């Protein structure tokens, strides 16, 4: 198959296909109606060859992309040989159609050239609402999928170019904001049309046999790159355990147990021992866990690698049926995002045992998902957004403040647009000093975002985590700081809310919801951090001089925060002699929380409240 080939032609075709996938993503972003798509960028695109093998991915949500091959195999298995020009397939059902959760609509367009199947263009979008028991569809309190919204099996949205009006009518009737859902669906359709155009334009530059040969080569070189990457990892078993805090006011931790076995140029990722599925919406269907596992290995690849699914071949996954990482019907799954993020944290933690000099400490633990909806001025409204923002300390540099998670190239929505389109005001949005996990290279800072409702009423739902189990540090670095959810902070009647509630919360006009995102873990011994870096963080008001002294052993003097080298050396020597456990929590973060009226004393639920400031 390989033989002689022209590397320039190979690169032109590879880059051309990547460009097609990215053009699809841009078309989708520019024509989407809802902020969760247009501004938060919660969507993905991909291109496949005639055999249904992925050959390109758009630069969007990584946690989506490993699921595309599974969805494609399902489509071809059920409709292969019966597709025709003008067909367009739509589905979201995790049970039987290859979906991941109901808000994610898959749209797949077969591409034909002179009547012959040539490839596929696909777009996946997280829709603002799919019906169900809560606006925005992210209700962690749902106990089964039948409460979560409309399930779409693998259906034709277009049959030979003819729109399925019945399916459109079903969607329009079952969602709260049909103008946004149908608008975003049209954006998906436009993206797939652009994918078809771009694919055919590229393909027609070459004769069919040559083009297909280079697509085969993309699979080969993607697989080769991954095999070479795995071969550099020492053979052996690498075990790591992480947790989701649990559900409700008195949560029971949910365990993620992973054993990665490296043998030669192949790897097995075995999730046996992970907690069983739960009666809440955080169960993650198998395709999502496949994505999370693949991302961890992709992080180790050096240099360029084709965005083709061949890289997945050397990695075998074992995900026990009935577990939280591979649930059985009728498990609810709409809030499964946090489970995918935690799975990635677990994969990176296991791989860090094998190659500790290659991987970062734990990031913020994934996206917070916040939603509120109801009626305002006689019309239904639904607001939904994701929020993330901290990378863990890396082996040679600090973690990043205010960055997308490794698994999702998504953003917080701009405040001006958010306020202009929703009955909400943002009272606070910014970094929290003294929050990044201390280390030779510190973790990214925590973020706080505070929302005030201006509508008469609203139903609040959210999905968060990392309060009892903050983001881990590596190589002697300390853990990050925990998350908090507070309703009406600092007021009489203030409530500390759980990370994963088992009920929605009613809000009325003037109520305020505050979320404090976890900060990321540090990497390396904090007492080995360059004192000048500590000073720069203090000058930037990322840390206080007290934090610099107590966590890094750096003494700063005066308004100019001059380093006292002699006092610093003496303090660091004393701290090394009386070192606390390397994962000790940062007490300084508690000062910020207390200023909001929150008592951070630890109990089973992890919090207590007090009234007033």
Secondary structure, 3 states (H helix, E strand, C coil): CCCCCCHHHHHHHHHHHHHHHHHHHHHHHHHCCCHHHHCCCCEEEEEEECCCCEEEECCCCHHHHHHHHHHHHHHHHHHCCCCCCCCEEEECCCCCCCCCCCCEEEEEEEEEECCEEEEEEEEEEECCCCCCCCCCCCCCCCCCHHHCCCCCCCEEEEECCEECHHHHHHHHHHCCCHHHHHHHHHHHHHHHHHHHHHHHHHHCCCCHHHHHHHHHHHHHHHHHHHHHHHHCCCCEEEEEEEEECCCCCCCCCEEEEEEEEEECCEEEEECCCCCECCCCCCCCCHHHHHHHHHHHHHCCCCCCCCCCHHHHCCEEEECCCCECCECCCCCCCCCCHHHHHHHHHHHHHHHHHHCCCCCCCCCCCCCEEEEEEEEECCEEEEEEEEECCECCCCCCCCCCECCCCCCCCCCCCCHHHHHHHCCEEEEEEEECCCCCCCCCECCCCCEEEEEEECCCEEEEEEECCCCCCCCCCECCCCCCCCCEEEECCCCCCCEEECCCCCCCEEEECCCEEEEECCCCCCECCHHHCCHHHHHHHHHCCCCCHHHHHHHHCCCEECCCCEECHHHHHHHHHHHHHCCCCCCCCCHHHHHHHHHCCEECCCCCCCCEECCCC
